[in-house]
Amino acid sequence: MIEVYASEVRKRTNIPVFARDVERVLSALFVTSDFWEVVRYSMVSLPAVASIIDLLKREDWVGYQGENIVLTEKGKREAERLGIYPYRRYTCDRCNGRTVTIDGFKDIYEDFLKIQEDRPEALHRYDQGYVTPETTMARVALADMRGDLRGKEIIVLGDDDLVGLALALTRLPKRVVVIDIDKRILDFENRIKNERGLEILDLKRVDLRDPLPDDLLGKFDVFFTDPAETLPGFKAFAYRGIATLKGAGCAGYIGLTHVETSLSKWRDIQRFIVEAGLVITDIINEFNEYVNWPYYRSTRGWELNPVKSDPKGIWYVSALYRVETVGEFQRWNEPLAEDIYEDEESSTT
């Protein structure tokens, strides 16, 4: 029965949905009636979750009560009969599941908190959505623990998260370069650079759909990027990052969600990473927590939400991938003509 439902969702959405995904959604519905939390807990892409819920509603497994999506008695009975259990969460309270704390950067974090209060707001046209300040500092802490911070030359490709600024505030890297298409972000970081005397910070306006300037190729030890979630978008950001690395033993930090990326797409992305000549050293699920962006009511995710409820807390999260070059690897720096922002699983566009 569950596989029949999954097959129908695949036909509706053109997203590779399987019986296990339907089970995950049902498992989440046992413990929350909030659409956004179902998306987070199930780790199924948002358009697929919406389609699964719509199908379960048709079959009288769920019902809508105002802004709540609830399992009916039939839904509970059928789920239990199929051996589907409530979602359980055992996240470490101290590190929030990230595996690192920011204790070693406490003073810098407090400073960063104040600095980012008047940061540029996320813009829909650039598909922006920034992480919490704690997430930004946790990325810095993880890089330090992996030996990717002190004395390193680091590039950040797209920086609405202000990672480049946080890195520079530590004054531990040799050099930090931020490239972004959004002049507001570059102007903001440049103002802080001048106020704080952050000479190691360099800012450049670049559209990642265009080839990188030659002076950025093969010059860095580490890159950070939070790419668009389409396969062409991921490759665009990741390829640009890889092209900046010096050689073997260099690292990249990349965000990747389940919200807009099915496990089938994860498999394609992981294959791409390996075929490009890198190894995945870390995947830390839900490392990145995102602040709800102001334009969410004009996104596809809002349109697909069957009860049109506002998010009540953090729901958009992503895994943090750390990748490392081993031996020879591909440097690709060609122009991009494809749409990098939207596919069947997109929900923030």
C-alpha positions as CSV (number, residue, x, y, z in Angstrom):
1,M,0.0,0.0,0.0
2,I,2.7,2.5,1.0
3,E,4.7,1.8,-2.2
4,V,1.5,2.4,-4.2
5,Y,1.2,5.9,-2.5
6,A,4.9,6.5,-3.2
7,S,4.4,5.6,-6.9
8,E,1.6,8.0,-7.2
9,V,3.6,10.8,-5.7
10,R,6.5,10.1,-8.1
11,K,4.1,10.5,-11.0
12,R,2.6,13.7,-9.6
13,T,5.9,15.4,-8.7
14,N,8.6,13.8,-10.9
15,I,10.6,13.5,-7.6
16,P,12.1,10.1,-6.7
17,V,9.9,9.2,-3.8
18,F,9.9,5.8,-2.2
19,A,7.9,3.9,0.4
20,R,10.4,4.8,3.1
21,D,9.7,8.5,2.4
22,V,6.0,8.0,3.0
23,E,6.9,6.2,6.2
24,R,9.1,9.1,7.4
25,V,6.3,11.6,6.8
26,L,3.9,9.4,8.8
27,S,6.4,9.0,11.5
28,A,6.8,12.8,11.8
29,L,3.0,13.3,11.9
30,F,2.8,11.2,15.0
31,V,4.7,13.9,16.9
32,T,3.9,17.2,15.2
33,S,0.9,18.8,13.4
34,D,3.1,21.6,12.0
35,F,3.8,21.3,8.3
36,W,7.2,22.9,8.5
37,E,8.3,20.6,11.3
38,V,7.1,17.6,9.3
39,V,9.4,18.7,6.5
40,R,12.3,19.0,9.0
41,Y,11.8,15.7,10.9
42,S,11.0,13.6,7.8
43,M,14.1,14.7,5.9
44,V,12.0,14.5,2.7
45,S,12.0,17.3,0.2
46,L,9.2,19.8,0.8
47,P,7.3,19.4,-2.5
48,A,7.3,15.6,-1.9
49,V,6.0,16.1,1.7
50,A,3.2,18.3,0.4
51,S,2.2,15.7,-2.2
52,I,2.3,12.9,0.3
53,I,0.2,14.8,2.8
54,D,-2.3,15.6,0.0
55,L,-2.6,11.9,-0.9
56,L,-2.9,10.9,2.8
57,K,-5.7,13.5,3.1
58,R,-7.5,12.0,0.2
59,E,-7.3,8.5,1.8
60,D,-8.5,9.9,5.1
61,W,-5.2,9.1,6.9
62,V,-4.8,12.8,7.8
63,G,-7.1,15.7,8.3
64,Y,-6.7,19.5,8.6
65,Q,-7.7,21.4,11.7
66,G,-7.1,25.1,11.1
67,E,-3.3,25.3,10.6
68,N,-2.7,21.8,12.0
69,I,-2.3,18.6,10.0
70,V,-3.3,15.7,12.2
71,L,-3.4,11.9,11.8
72,T,-6.9,10.6,11.8
73,E,-7.8,7.5,13.8
74,K,-7.7,5.6,10.6
75,G,-4.2,7.0,9.8
76,K,-2.9,6.0,13.3
77,R,-4.4,2.5,13.0
78,E,-3.0,1.9,9.5
79,A,0.4,3.3,10.3
80,E,0.7,1.1,13.4
81,R,-0.5,-1.9,11.5
82,L,2.4,-1.2,9.0
83,G,4.9,-1.0,11.9
84,I,5.5,2.8,11.5
85,Y,6.6,4.4,14.8
86,P,6.6,8.0,16.0
87,Y,9.7,10.0,15.2
88,R,12.2,10.3,18.0
89,R,14.8,13.0,18.5
90,Y,18.0,12.4,20.6
91,T,20.0,15.6,19.9
92,C,22.8,16.7,22.2
93,D,21.7,19.7,24.1
94,R,25.2,21.1,24.4
95,C,26.3,21.1,20.7
96,N,22.8,20.8,19.2
97,G,24.0,17.8,17.2
98,R,26.8,19.7,15.4
99,T,29.6,17.8,17.2
100,V,31.4,21.1,18.1
101,T,30.7,23.9,20.5
102,I,31.7,27.5,20.1
103,D,33.2,27.9,23.6
104,G,36.6,28.6,22.2
105,F,35.3,31.6,20.3
106,K,33.0,33.0,22.9
107,D,34.2,36.6,22.8
108,I,34.3,36.7,19.0
109,Y,30.8,35.2,18.9
110,E,29.5,38.0,21.3
111,D,31.1,40.6,19.0
112,F,29.7,38.9,15.9
113,L,26.2,38.9,17.4
114,K,26.3,42.7,17.7
115,I,27.9,43.3,14.3
116,Q,25.3,41.2,12.4
117,E,22.3,43.0,13.9
118,D,22.1,45.4,10.9
119,R,23.2,42.9,8.2
120,P,21.5,43.1,4.8
121,E,18.2,41.2,4.7
122,A,17.8,38.1,2.5
123,L,16.7,38.8,-1.0
124,H,14.4,36.5,-3.0
125,R,16.0,37.2,-6.4
126,Y,19.3,35.8,-5.2
127,D,17.6,32.8,-3.4
128,Q,19.2,34.1,-0.2
129,G,18.5,32.7,3.3
130,Y,21.1,33.1,6.0
131,V,21.9,30.8,9.0
132,T,21.8,31.7,12.7
133,P,24.8,33.5,14.1
134,E,25.6,30.4,16.2
135,T,25.7,28.3,13.0
136,T,28.1,30.7,11.4
137,M,30.4,30.5,14.4
138,A,30.1,26.7,14.6
139,R,31.4,26.5,11.0
140,V,34.4,28.5,12.2
141,A,34.9,26.1,15.2
142,L,34.6,23.0,13.0
143,A,37.2,24.4,10.5
144,D,39.6,25.1,13.4
145,M,39.1,21.6,14.7
146,R,39.9,20.1,11.3
147,G,43.0,22.3,10.8
148,D,41.4,24.4,8.2
149,L,41.6,27.8,9.9
150,R,45.0,28.9,11.3
151,G,47.4,30.3,8.8
152,K,45.2,29.2,5.9
153,E,44.1,31.1,2.8
154,I,40.3,30.8,2.7
155,I,37.7,31.8,0.1
156,V,33.9,32.1,0.7
157,L,31.7,31.8,-2.4
158,G,28.5,33.7,-1.6
159,D,28.3,35.1,1.9
160,D,24.9,36.1,3.1
161,D,25.8,34.0,6.1
162,L,28.7,36.4,6.9
163,V,31.1,33.4,7.3
164,G,34.0,35.4,5.8
165,L,33.5,38.2,8.3
166,A,33.4,35.7,11.2
167,L,36.6,34.0,9.9
168,A,38.3,37.4,9.7
169,L,37.2,38.4,13.2
170,T,39.2,35.5,14.6
171,R,42.4,37.0,12.9
172,L,43.6,33.4,12.6
173,P,43.6,32.8,8.8
174,K,46.4,34.2,6.6
175,R,43.8,35.6,4.2
176,V,40.0,35.5,3.7
177,V,38.5,36.4,0.4
178,V,34.7,36.8,0.0
179,I,33.1,36.8,-3.4
180,D,29.4,37.6,-3.9
181,I,27.0,39.0,-6.5
182,D,25.2,41.1,-3.9
183,K,26.8,44.6,-3.5
184,R,24.9,45.1,-0.2
185,I,26.7,42.2,1.5
186,L,30.1,43.3,0.2
187,D,29.5,46.9,1.3
188,F,28.4,45.8,4.8
189,E,31.5,43.6,5.2
190,N,33.8,46.3,3.9
191,R,32.4,48.7,6.4
192,I,33.2,46.3,9.3
193,K,36.6,45.6,7.8
194,N,37.5,49.3,7.9
195,E,36.0,49.8,11.4
196,R,37.9,46.8,12.8
197,G,41.1,46.9,10.8
198,L,40.6,43.5,9.3
199,E,43.3,43.7,6.7
200,I,43.2,39.9,6.0
201,L,39.7,40.3,4.5
202,D,39.3,41.0,0.8
203,L,36.0,41.5,-1.0
204,K,35.2,41.0,-4.6
205,R,31.9,41.2,-6.6
206,V,31.6,38.1,-8.7
207,D,28.6,36.3,-10.4
208,L,29.3,32.6,-9.9
209,R,27.6,31.9,-13.3
210,D,30.7,33.5,-14.9
211,P,34.2,32.0,-14.8
212,L,36.3,33.1,-11.8
213,P,39.1,35.6,-12.4
214,D,42.5,34.0,-12.9
215,D,43.9,35.4,-9.7
216,L,41.5,33.2,-7.7
217,L,42.3,29.9,-9.3
218,G,44.5,27.5,-7.4
219,K,45.3,30.0,-4.6
220,F,43.4,28.8,-1.6
221,D,43.6,26.1,1.1
222,V,39.9,26.1,2.0
223,F,36.6,27.2,0.5
224,F,33.1,27.7,2.1
225,T,29.9,27.8,0.0
226,D,26.2,27.3,0.5
227,P,25.1,26.4,-3.0
228,A,21.8,26.5,-4.8
229,E,20.0,23.1,-4.2
230,T,19.6,22.1,-7.9
231,L,22.1,19.7,-9.3
232,P,23.4,22.4,-11.8
233,G,23.4,24.9,-8.9
234,F,25.4,22.6,-6.6
235,K,27.9,21.9,-9.3
236,A,28.3,25.6,-10.2
237,F,29.2,26.5,-6.6
238,A,31.2,23.4,-5.9
239,Y,33.1,23.5,-9.1
240,R,34.0,27.1,-8.6
241,G,35.1,26.3,-5.0
242,I,37.2,23.3,-6.2
243,A,38.8,25.5,-8.9
244,T,40.2,27.8,-6.2
245,L,42.1,25.1,-4.3
246,K,45.9,24.8,-4.4
247,G,46.3,21.0,-4.5
248,A,46.0,17.8,-2.5
249,G,44.9,18.1,1.1
250,C,42.8,21.2,0.6
251,A,39.2,21.3,2.0
252,G,35.8,22.6,1.2
253,Y,32.7,23.2,3.4
254,I,29.4,22.8,1.6
255,G,25.8,23.0,2.8
256,L,23.2,20.6,1.5
257,T,19.5,20.2,2.6
258,H,16.9,17.5,2.6
259,V,14.3,20.2,2.2
260,E,15.0,20.7,-1.5
261,T,17.2,17.7,-2.2
262,S,16.0,14.0,-2.3
263,L,18.4,11.2,-1.3
264,S,18.5,10.3,-5.0
265,K,19.9,13.8,-5.7
266,W,22.3,13.4,-2.7
267,R,23.6,10.2,-4.4
268,D,24.2,12.2,-7.7
269,I,26.0,14.9,-5.7
270,Q,28.2,12.5,-3.8
271,R,29.1,10.8,-7.1
272,F,30.0,14.1,-8.6
273,I,32.2,15.0,-5.6
274,V,34.1,11.7,-5.8
275,E,34.4,11.8,-9.6
276,A,35.8,15.4,-9.3
277,G,38.7,13.9,-7.3
278,L,37.6,14.7,-3.7
279,V,36.6,12.6,-0.7
280,I,33.8,13.3,1.7
281,T,35.3,13.4,5.2
282,D,32.3,14.6,7.2
283,I,28.5,14.9,6.8
284,I,26.9,16.5,9.9
285,N,23.1,16.5,9.5
286,E,21.2,19.6,10.6
287,F,24.4,21.5,11.3
288,N,23.1,24.6,9.6
289,E,20.0,26.2,11.0
290,Y,18.4,29.0,8.9
291,V,16.6,32.1,10.1
292,N,13.1,32.3,8.5
293,W,13.5,34.7,5.5
294,P,11.1,37.6,5.1
295,Y,9.9,36.5,1.7
296,Y,8.7,33.0,2.6
297,R,5.1,33.8,1.8
298,S,6.0,34.4,-1.8
299,T,7.9,31.1,-2.2
300,R,6.8,27.8,-3.7
301,G,7.1,26.2,-0.2
302,W,4.3,28.5,1.0
303,E,2.2,27.8,-2.0
304,L,2.5,24.0,-1.4
305,N,1.8,24.2,2.3
306,P,-1.8,22.8,2.4
307,V,-2.8,24.7,5.6
308,K,-0.8,28.0,4.9
309,S,0.7,28.2,8.4
310,D,3.5,30.5,9.3
311,P,6.7,28.9,10.6
312,K,6.8,29.0,14.3
313,G,10.5,28.2,14.7
314,I,13.6,27.0,12.8
315,W,12.6,24.4,10.2
316,Y,14.9,24.9,7.3
317,V,18.1,23.1,8.1
318,S,21.0,21.6,6.1
319,A,23.8,19.1,6.5
320,L,27.4,20.4,6.4
321,Y,29.6,18.5,4.1
322,R,33.4,18.7,4.5
323,V,35.3,17.5,1.4
324,E,39.0,17.2,0.8
325,T,41.2,16.9,-2.3
326,V,43.2,13.7,-2.7
327,G,45.8,13.6,-5.4
328,E,44.7,15.0,-8.8
329,F,41.4,16.7,-9.1
330,Q,39.4,18.5,-11.7
331,R,39.5,22.3,-12.0
332,W,36.5,23.5,-14.1
333,N,35.9,27.1,-14.7
334,E,33.5,27.4,-17.6
335,P,30.6,29.8,-18.0
336,L,27.1,28.5,-17.0
337,A,24.0,29.0,-19.0
338,E,21.6,26.6,-17.1
339,D,19.0,27.7,-14.5
340,I,20.8,27.0,-11.3
341,Y,18.0,28.0,-8.9
342,E,14.9,25.9,-9.7
343,D,13.9,22.3,-10.3
344,E,11.1,19.9,-9.2
345,E,12.2,19.9,-5.6
346,S,12.8,23.7,-5.2
347,S,10.7,25.3,-2.5
348,T,12.5,28.7,-1.7
349,T,12.1,30.1,-5.2
